[in-house]
Amino acid sequence: MPTISEKIMSRAAGADARAGDFVLADIDCAMAHDGTSVLAVKAFTEMGADRVWDPDRIVIPFDHIVPSNKETTSVLHRKIREWVGRQGIKNFFDIGDGICHQIVSERFARPGMLIVGADSHSCTYGALGAFGTGIGATEMAEVFASGKLWFRVPQSIRITVDGALPDMVSAKDMTLHLIGKIGAGGATYKAIEYYGKTIDDLSISGRMTLCNMGVEMGAKASIVPPDDATFDFIGRRGSERNGESKDDGDGYSSVYADPDAVYSGELFFDVSDLPPQVATPHAVDNVQPVDEVEGTHIDQVFIGSCTNGRFEDLKAAADILDGKKVCVRTVVAPASRSVLLQAVRAGVVETLLSAGAVILPPGCGPCLGAHQGVLGEGEVCLSTANRNFKGRMGTGGFIYLASPETAAATALAGEIADPREIFTSVKRP
C-alpha cells in the first residue's frame, strides 16, 4: 500500500520505508548551480573531503548570474570551473547552456530516481516520475562526499484534476489556481501526486510547470506518474524503454502508487471553466481570476524561468504577439540552449523580436532579480516565473505571476489583459 514517494525512498534506502520513517538514502543524481555550488564546495572542503563520491552523478550548471555581472562573480565562477575540472565532473554546463532544472530534465531525470538539487525548485523533476527535492548547500556537500543523505519520508497528498482546460488557459493557470486554493503552506513537507484526465493530457512542459511550483505550496516533492508521454520524452533524448517493465534503460524503473496507497489527504479540482489566473503581490497564493486585476498598469513583462521558459511557452506568447508590437519592455529568457535553438528554427524568436521583445541568453534572467530585468522603485512586472515576494526582482518592485498567454496579452496592452479577449482564436500548442 505504499505511495510513489514511499516506493522510491524504499528503493534508495534499501529497506522498506513508510511516511514518517527516517532513512539514509542513496542519491541517484545531485545538482548545484553557480549560486549554490560555491557554498557546497566550501563546505565540502571544510569537511576535509577530497574526492566526490561519483563525478558522473553530479550536475553543475551555471544559470543564475550568467554571463557574469561583475568581477566577484567571475572569480567565483572560475573557482567552480577549476574544482569541476579537478573532480573530473563531466556534467558541467557553462553560461548559456540553460537553467539547472531544464538541463536536468532534458538530460538526466528519469522515472523512479531520487534527485536532489541545491535549489528549491528541484521538485520540477517529478514531471518525469522522479522524486526531486531541494536541499541546502551544506547538505549538498555531504552528498558530494558520500552520495547519501538522511530523509524523513514524507506523507503524500493525492490531487486529482479533471476537465479540459479552456482556450488561452494553460498549465500555469491551473497551477496558480491550485496554489491559491491549497495555500503557500498547505502541503508543507508533503509529497504531492497528481492524477486525473487534465494531468494525463498535459505535455511534459506543462507537467514541469505544475511540479516546479509544488514547493510554492511547501511540498517536499511533486510527482506525475510516468506514462507514454514520459517515455516518449525520454526516448527522444536518447533513452529507451525496455519492454513491459518500463525500465528506461539505465536501471531506473517507473514507480506507481499501490491502489490502496495511504494518503494524508485527497483533493479534487475541475478546471473546465477555469479563467486565466494571476497571483498578485506579494504572495504566491494571493491568486485571482484575471478579470479581477485586468487593467493594472505594468512596466515590464517577463517570459521565461524554470517555470515557463520552454519552447511551448515561447510559442504560446509568439502566437499572440505575431504581427503586433508590445508597448512595454518585454524580456524573454529561454530555459535552455536547446529551447532557444528550437525557437530559432521554428521562427518563434523572429516573431518575438519583431514584436519588440528582448531575447536574453538562456538562464534564470530577471527571475532572480540580480543582474537582468531588475525593477526600479514602484515599478510593476507581470512575470511567468514562480515567486512574487517583495524584493524578488528589486526591493521596491511589484510582481504579478501569470501564464505566457496572459503575459503576451499584457505586453500588447501595457496593462494586465485577458488573453481570451486579445487573441481568442489561437489554441494552446
C-alpha positions as CSV (number, residue, x, y, z in Angstrom):
1,M,0.0,0.0,0.0
2,P,2.9,2.5,-0.4
3,T,2.8,5.7,-2.4
4,I,5.2,6.7,-5.1
5,S,7.4,8.5,-2.7
6,E,7.5,5.6,-0.2
7,K,8.5,3.2,-3.0
8,I,11.3,5.5,-4.3
9,M,12.6,6.1,-0.8
10,S,12.5,2.3,0.0
11,R,14.5,1.5,-3.1
12,A,17.0,4.3,-2.4
13,A,17.4,3.2,1.3
14,G,17.5,-0.5,0.6
15,A,14.8,-1.1,3.1
16,D,11.0,-0.9,3.4
17,A,10.2,2.8,4.2
18,R,6.9,4.4,5.1
19,A,5.8,8.0,5.8
20,G,7.4,9.3,8.9
21,D,10.4,7.0,8.8
22,F,13.9,8.3,8.8
23,V,16.1,6.7,6.1
24,L,19.6,7.1,4.8
25,A,19.1,7.1,1.1
26,D,21.4,6.6,-1.9
27,I,21.3,9.6,-4.2
28,D,20.9,9.0,-7.9
29,C,21.7,12.5,-9.2
30,A,22.9,15.7,-7.4
31,M,22.7,19.2,-8.8
32,A,24.1,22.5,-7.7
33,H,24.2,25.7,-9.8
34,D,26.5,28.7,-9.8
35,G,24.7,30.3,-6.9
36,T,24.9,27.3,-4.6
37,S,27.8,25.2,-5.8
38,V,30.2,27.8,-4.3
39,L,28.8,27.2,-0.8
40,A,28.6,23.5,-1.3
41,V,32.2,23.2,-2.4
42,K,33.3,25.4,0.5
43,A,31.5,23.1,3.0
44,F,32.9,20.1,1.1
45,T,36.4,21.3,1.6
46,E,35.9,22.3,5.2
47,M,34.7,18.8,5.9
48,G,38.1,17.5,4.8
49,A,36.6,15.7,1.8
50,D,39.0,15.2,-1.1
51,R,37.1,13.4,-3.9
52,V,33.4,13.4,-4.8
53,W,31.6,10.1,-4.4
54,D,30.7,9.8,-8.1
55,P,31.6,12.5,-10.7
56,D,29.2,11.0,-13.2
57,R,26.2,11.6,-10.9
58,I,26.9,15.3,-10.2
59,V,25.5,18.1,-12.5
60,I,26.8,21.6,-12.2
61,P,25.0,24.2,-14.4
62,F,25.8,28.0,-14.4
63,D,22.4,29.7,-14.8
64,H,21.7,32.2,-12.1
65,I,24.1,35.1,-12.9
66,V,25.2,34.5,-16.5
67,P,27.0,36.0,-18.1
68,S,28.9,37.2,-15.1
69,N,27.8,40.7,-13.9
70,K,30.9,41.7,-12.0
71,E,34.5,40.6,-11.2
72,T,33.5,39.0,-7.9
73,T,31.1,36.7,-9.7
74,S,33.6,35.9,-12.4
75,V,36.1,34.8,-9.7
76,L,33.5,32.5,-8.1
77,H,32.7,31.1,-11.5
78,R,36.3,30.4,-12.2
79,K,36.8,28.6,-8.8
80,I,33.9,26.3,-9.6
81,R,35.2,25.6,-13.1
82,E,38.6,24.7,-11.6
83,W,37.0,22.4,-8.9
84,V,34.8,20.7,-11.5
85,G,38.0,20.0,-13.6
86,R,39.9,18.6,-10.6
87,Q,37.0,16.3,-9.7
88,G,36.5,15.0,-13.2
89,I,32.9,16.1,-13.3
90,K,31.8,15.9,-16.9
91,N,28.2,17.1,-16.5
92,F,29.2,20.8,-16.3
93,F,27.1,23.3,-18.2
94,D,28.6,26.7,-18.6
95,I,26.9,30.1,-19.4
96,G,24.2,29.9,-22.0
97,D,23.5,26.2,-21.7
98,G,20.4,26.9,-19.6
99,I,18.6,26.7,-16.3
100,C,19.6,23.9,-14.0
101,H,16.1,22.4,-13.8
102,Q,15.6,22.4,-17.6
103,I,19.0,20.8,-18.1
104,V,18.4,18.1,-15.6
105,S,15.0,17.4,-17.1
106,E,16.3,17.4,-20.6
107,R,19.2,15.1,-19.9
108,F,19.2,13.3,-16.6
109,A,15.9,12.9,-14.8
110,R,14.2,9.5,-15.2
111,P,11.2,7.8,-13.5
112,G,12.0,6.3,-10.1
113,M,15.1,8.3,-9.5
114,L,15.9,10.2,-6.2
115,I,17.3,13.5,-7.3
116,V,18.5,16.3,-5.0
117,G,19.3,19.8,-6.1
118,A,20.7,22.8,-4.2
119,D,17.7,24.8,-5.4
120,S,14.2,24.8,-4.0
121,H,12.6,24.2,-7.4
122,S,14.2,20.8,-7.9
123,C,10.7,19.3,-7.4
124,T,10.4,20.0,-11.2
125,Y,11.9,16.5,-11.9
126,G,8.6,15.0,-10.6
127,A,7.2,15.8,-14.1
128,L,9.2,12.7,-15.2
129,G,8.1,10.5,-12.4
130,A,11.2,11.1,-10.2
131,F,11.4,12.2,-6.6
132,G,13.1,15.5,-6.9
133,T,13.7,17.8,-4.0
134,G,15.7,20.8,-2.9
135,I,18.3,20.7,-0.2
136,G,20.7,23.2,1.3
137,A,24.3,23.8,0.2
138,T,25.8,22.1,3.4
139,E,23.6,19.1,2.8
140,M,24.8,19.0,-0.8
141,A,28.4,19.0,0.5
142,E,27.6,15.7,2.3
143,V,26.0,14.3,-0.8
144,F,29.1,15.3,-2.9
145,A,31.3,13.4,-0.4
146,S,29.1,10.3,0.4
147,G,26.3,10.0,-2.2
148,K,23.9,9.6,0.7
149,L,21.5,11.8,2.7
150,W,19.1,11.4,5.6
151,F,15.4,12.0,4.8
152,R,12.2,11.8,6.7
153,V,9.9,10.0,4.3
154,P,7.1,12.5,3.6
155,Q,3.4,11.8,3.8
156,S,1.6,12.1,0.4
157,I,-1.3,14.1,-0.9
158,R,-3.3,12.9,-3.8
159,I,-4.6,15.6,-6.1
160,T,-7.0,14.8,-8.9
161,V,-7.7,17.3,-11.7
162,D,-10.4,16.8,-14.3
163,G,-11.8,18.8,-17.1
164,A,-10.4,20.2,-20.4
165,L,-8.5,23.5,-19.9
166,P,-10.3,26.2,-21.9
167,D,-8.6,28.1,-24.7
168,M,-6.0,30.5,-23.6
169,V,-5.8,28.8,-20.2
170,S,-2.7,26.7,-19.6
171,A,-0.8,24.6,-17.0
172,K,0.4,27.8,-15.3
173,D,-3.2,29.0,-14.7
174,M,-4.1,25.6,-13.3
175,T,-1.1,25.6,-11.1
176,L,-1.7,29.1,-9.7
177,H,-5.4,28.0,-9.1
178,L,-4.3,25.0,-7.0
179,I,-1.8,27.1,-5.0
180,G,-4.5,29.7,-4.4
181,K,-6.8,27.0,-3.0
182,I,-4.3,25.0,-1.1
183,G,-2.2,27.9,0.2
184,A,1.5,28.6,0.4
185,G,2.0,26.3,3.4
186,G,-0.8,23.8,2.6
187,A,1.4,21.0,1.6
188,T,4.4,21.6,3.8
189,Y,6.8,18.6,3.8
190,K,4.3,16.5,1.8
191,A,4.8,14.8,-1.5
192,I,2.1,15.6,-4.0
193,E,0.9,13.0,-6.5
194,Y,-1.1,14.3,-9.5
195,Y,-3.9,12.3,-11.2
196,G,-6.8,12.9,-13.5
197,K,-7.7,13.4,-17.1
198,T,-6.3,17.0,-17.1
199,I,-3.0,15.8,-15.9
200,D,-2.9,13.0,-18.4
201,D,-3.5,15.5,-21.2
202,L,-0.7,17.9,-20.1
203,S,2.5,17.9,-22.1
204,I,5.8,17.3,-20.3
205,S,6.3,21.0,-20.5
206,G,3.0,21.6,-18.7
207,R,3.8,18.9,-16.1
208,M,7.1,20.6,-15.4
209,T,5.3,23.9,-14.8
210,L,3.0,22.1,-12.4
211,C,5.7,20.2,-10.5
212,N,8.0,23.2,-10.5
213,M,5.7,25.2,-8.3
214,G,5.0,22.4,-5.8
215,V,7.4,24.0,-3.4
216,E,5.3,27.1,-3.5
217,M,2.8,25.1,-1.5
218,G,5.5,23.9,0.8
219,A,5.8,20.4,-0.9
220,K,8.9,18.3,-0.5
221,A,8.2,16.7,-3.9
222,S,5.7,16.9,-6.6
223,I,5.1,13.9,-8.9
224,V,3.2,13.0,-12.0
225,P,3.1,9.2,-12.5
226,P,5.0,8.3,-15.7
227,D,3.1,7.4,-18.8
228,D,3.5,7.2,-22.6
229,A,4.2,10.9,-22.8
230,T,7.0,10.5,-20.2
231,F,8.6,7.6,-22.1
232,D,8.3,9.4,-25.4
233,F,10.1,12.4,-24.0
234,I,12.9,10.3,-22.6
235,G,13.1,8.3,-25.8
236,R,13.6,11.5,-27.8
237,R,16.6,12.4,-25.7
238,G,18.3,9.1,-26.2
239,S,17.0,6.7,-23.5
240,E,14.9,3.7,-24.4
241,R,12.0,1.9,-22.9
242,N,12.7,-1.7,-22.1
243,G,9.7,-3.8,-22.8
244,E,6.8,-4.1,-20.4
245,S,9.0,-3.4,-17.4
246,K,9.0,0.3,-18.4
247,D,12.7,0.5,-17.4
248,D,14.3,3.5,-19.1
249,G,17.5,1.6,-20.0
250,D,19.6,3.0,-17.1
251,G,18.4,0.8,-14.3
252,Y,15.6,3.0,-13.0
253,S,12.1,1.6,-13.2
254,S,8.9,3.6,-13.3
255,V,7.2,3.7,-9.9
256,Y,3.4,3.8,-9.3
257,A,1.4,4.0,-6.1
258,D,-0.4,0.9,-5.0
259,P,-4.2,1.0,-5.5
260,D,-4.7,1.0,-1.7
261,A,-1.9,3.6,-1.0
262,V,-2.5,5.7,2.1
263,Y,-2.6,9.5,1.6
264,S,-2.7,12.2,4.3
265,G,-5.3,14.0,2.1
266,E,-7.1,13.8,-1.2
267,L,-8.2,16.9,-3.2
268,F,-10.3,17.1,-6.3
269,F,-10.5,20.0,-8.8
270,D,-12.4,20.6,-12.0
271,V,-10.8,23.2,-14.4
272,S,-13.4,23.0,-17.2
273,D,-14.4,26.6,-16.6
274,L,-11.1,28.0,-15.2
275,P,-10.3,31.5,-16.3
276,P,-6.7,32.8,-16.6
277,Q,-5.2,33.2,-13.2
278,V,-2.9,35.9,-11.7
279,A,-1.0,35.8,-8.4
280,T,-0.8,39.3,-7.0
281,P,1.9,40.9,-4.9
282,H,3.4,39.9,-2.6
283,A,2.3,36.3,-2.1
284,V,2.2,33.4,-4.5
285,D,-1.1,32.2,-3.0
286,N,-2.9,35.5,-3.4
287,V,-4.5,34.3,-6.7
288,Q,-7.3,35.9,-8.5
289,P,-9.0,35.5,-11.9
290,V,-7.6,37.8,-14.5
291,D,-10.7,39.9,-14.7
292,E,-10.2,41.0,-11.0
293,V,-6.9,42.6,-11.8
294,E,-7.4,43.5,-15.5
295,G,-6.3,47.0,-16.3
296,T,-3.5,47.1,-13.7
297,H,-0.6,49.2,-15.1
298,I,2.5,47.2,-16.0
299,D,6.1,48.5,-16.6
300,Q,7.7,45.2,-17.6
301,V,6.7,41.7,-18.8
302,F,9.0,38.8,-18.3
303,I,8.5,35.5,-20.1
304,G,10.9,32.7,-19.1
305,S,12.3,31.0,-15.9
306,C,12.3,27.3,-14.9
307,T,8.5,27.5,-14.7
308,N,7.7,28.9,-18.1
309,G,10.8,29.3,-20.3
310,R,10.2,26.2,-22.5
311,F,9.5,26.2,-26.3
312,E,5.8,25.6,-25.7
313,D,5.7,28.8,-23.5
314,L,7.6,30.9,-26.0
315,K,5.5,29.6,-28.8
316,A,2.3,30.5,-27.0
317,A,3.5,34.0,-26.5
318,A,4.7,34.4,-30.1
319,D,1.3,33.2,-31.4
320,I,-0.3,36.1,-29.6
321,L,2.4,38.7,-30.5
322,D,2.6,37.7,-34.1
323,G,2.3,40.8,-36.3
324,K,1.9,43.1,-33.4
325,K,4.0,45.4,-31.2
326,V,4.5,45.3,-27.5
327,C,4.0,48.6,-25.7
328,V,6.0,47.9,-22.5
329,R,9.5,46.4,-22.2
330,T,9.2,42.7,-22.7
331,V,12.1,40.4,-21.7
332,V,12.2,36.8,-22.8
333,A,14.7,34.2,-21.4
334,P,14.7,30.7,-23.0
335,A,15.1,28.0,-20.4
336,S,18.0,26.3,-22.3
337,R,20.1,26.4,-25.4
338,S,18.1,23.6,-26.9
339,V,14.9,25.6,-26.3
340,L,16.5,28.6,-27.9
341,L,17.6,26.6,-30.9
342,Q,14.1,25.1,-31.4
343,A,12.6,28.6,-31.1
344,V,15.0,29.9,-33.7
345,R,14.3,27.1,-36.2
346,A,10.5,27.5,-35.7
347,G,10.6,31.2,-36.3
348,V,9.4,32.0,-32.8
349,V,12.5,34.1,-32.0
350,E,12.0,36.2,-35.1
351,T,8.3,36.7,-34.2
352,L,9.2,37.8,-30.6
353,L,12.0,40.2,-31.8
354,S,9.7,41.7,-34.5
355,A,7.2,42.4,-31.8
356,G,9.7,44.3,-29.8
357,A,10.7,41.8,-27.2
358,V,14.3,41.5,-25.9
359,I,15.8,38.0,-26.0
360,L,18.3,37.2,-23.2
361,P,20.8,34.3,-23.1
362,P,19.3,31.0,-21.7
363,G,19.3,31.3,-17.9
364,C,17.3,32.5,-14.9
365,G,17.5,36.1,-16.1
366,P,15.0,38.5,-14.3
367,C,13.5,35.8,-12.1
368,L,16.5,36.1,-9.7
369,G,16.5,39.9,-9.8
370,A,20.3,40.0,-9.6
371,H,21.5,41.5,-12.9
372,Q,18.9,41.4,-15.6
373,G,15.5,43.0,-15.6
374,V,15.7,44.4,-12.1
375,L,12.7,46.6,-11.3
376,G,13.0,50.2,-10.2
377,E,11.2,51.6,-7.1
378,G,7.5,51.3,-7.6
379,E,7.7,49.5,-10.9
380,V,5.4,46.6,-11.7
381,C,6.2,43.4,-13.6
382,L,4.0,40.7,-14.9
383,S,6.1,37.5,-14.8
384,T,5.8,33.9,-15.8
385,A,8.2,32.9,-13.0
386,N,7.3,31.3,-9.7
387,R,7.8,33.8,-7.0
388,N,6.5,37.3,-6.3
389,F,7.6,38.1,-2.8
390,K,8.8,41.7,-2.0
391,G,12.4,42.2,-3.2
392,R,12.4,39.3,-5.6
393,M,13.1,41.5,-8.7
394,G,14.1,44.7,-7.0
395,T,13.5,46.0,-3.4
396,G,10.7,48.4,-4.4
397,G,9.1,46.4,-7.2
398,F,5.7,44.7,-7.5
399,I,5.4,41.3,-9.2
400,Y,2.3,39.6,-10.7
401,L,2.6,36.0,-11.8
402,A,0.7,34.6,-14.8
403,S,0.9,32.4,-17.8
404,P,2.8,33.1,-21.0
405,E,-0.6,33.7,-22.7
406,T,-1.5,36.4,-20.2
407,A,2.0,37.8,-20.3
408,A,1.9,38.3,-24.0
409,A,-1.6,39.9,-23.9
410,T,-0.3,42.2,-21.2
411,A,2.7,43.1,-23.2
412,L,0.4,44.3,-26.0
413,A,-1.9,46.2,-23.7
414,G,0.6,47.7,-21.3
415,E,-1.7,46.6,-18.5
416,I,-2.9,43.2,-17.3
417,A,-5.1,41.8,-20.0
418,D,-7.2,38.8,-20.6
419,P,-5.6,36.7,-23.4
420,R,-9.0,35.4,-24.3
421,E,-10.0,38.9,-25.4
422,I,-6.8,39.8,-27.0
423,F,-6.4,36.7,-29.2
424,T,-9.3,34.3,-28.8
425,S,-8.8,32.3,-32.0
426,V,-5.4,30.9,-31.0
427,K,-5.4,27.5,-29.3
428,R,-2.7,26.2,-27.0
429,P,0.3,24.4,-28.7
